Amino acid sequence: MQVALSQRERLILLALLVHRPSIDVSIKELRSAFGFGIEKSERIHLIEAGFLTAIQAKGSTALLYTLTAAGRERSLAELSGEADPKSPLNLRVVYAVFNAVHRFLRRNHLTADVVFDAKEDLSAEQIDEEVSSSIGDAYRKLAEGRSIWVPLRELRAALTDVPRNHLDETLTIMHSNKVIHLISESNRKALKPVDHEAALDIAGDPKHFLAIGAE
């Protein structure tokens, strides 16, 4: 059963979906871009629902927010949703536009990723050098100096000191810029729960193995 969200919570998910950059967004950035932030009760509800993660910024008490895969899926569901009947007229017009976009995508057999691609603005300049260096070191150790495919579950186990958000972001940018290679396990029956948990979602396609210098 779908988790019930208030209109504001639905808008928070949409704001994080379209914000650039889309990872580790601060309240200050949300307010600057959209004119509203995230209240404590909303933060708790969205995190408990599995739609949002919040980590503390380095050297600050400020929280940085990122949509989870479930949060992205829930926000994209708004394309075919309806505004709260009590919402202002202009918001109902916005949802009418959402519905038109949804109909266009369905009519042309397209996914919402062609419009809301979280990876479209990832450039090599955004790579966290410290995290990417740790990834390289861990990979070489796990691969024992060879260019082979290493399970992401093993890489994550070797990098438990790196927050998952930061690791996922760096892996995604490195993959987008062909610094590393990521593939999916073709035999899904061979995957264990830990493999599913360790997978990295790339535009709806879970990746399970990483290689550097091999394809």
GICORKA-V988594 format. One record per backbone hydrogen bond with DSSP energy under -0.5 kcal/mol. CO is the residue of the C=O (numbers start at 0). NH is the residue of the N-H. If there is no record, write none. Layout:
co={CO/CO}
nh={NH/NH}
This chain:
co={5/6/7/8/9/10/11/12/13/14/21/24/25/26/27/28/29/29/29/30/38/39/40/41/42/43/44/45/45/46/50/52/54/56/61/62/63/64/65/67/68/69/70/71/72/74/75/76/77/83/87/87/88/89/90/91/92/93/94/95/96/97/98/99/100/101/102/103/104/105/110/111/111/114/115/116/118/120/122/123/126/127/128/129/130/131/132/133/134/135/136/137/138/139/139/142/145/147/149/150/150/151/152/153/154/155/156/158/160/162/163/164/165/166/167/168/169/170/171/172/173/173/174/180/182/182/183/185/186/187/191/191/192/193/194/198/199/199/200/201/203/204/206/207/208/209/210}
nh={9/10/11/12/13/14/15/16/17/18/66/64/29/30/31/32/33/34/35/34/42/43/44/45/46/47/48/50/51/49/67/65/63/59/56/26/54/24/52/71/72/73/74/75/76/77/78/79/80/86/90/91/92/93/94/95/96/97/98/99/100/101/102/103/104/105/106/107/109/108/113/114/115/116/117/119/121/122/125/126/128/131/132/133/134/135/136/137/138/139/140/141/142/143/144/145/147/149/209/153/154/155/156/157/158/158/159/161/162/166/167/168/169/170/171/172/173/174/175/176/178/179/177/210/207/208/185/187/189/190/194/195/196/197/198/200/201/206/202/204/205/201/199/151/182/149/180}
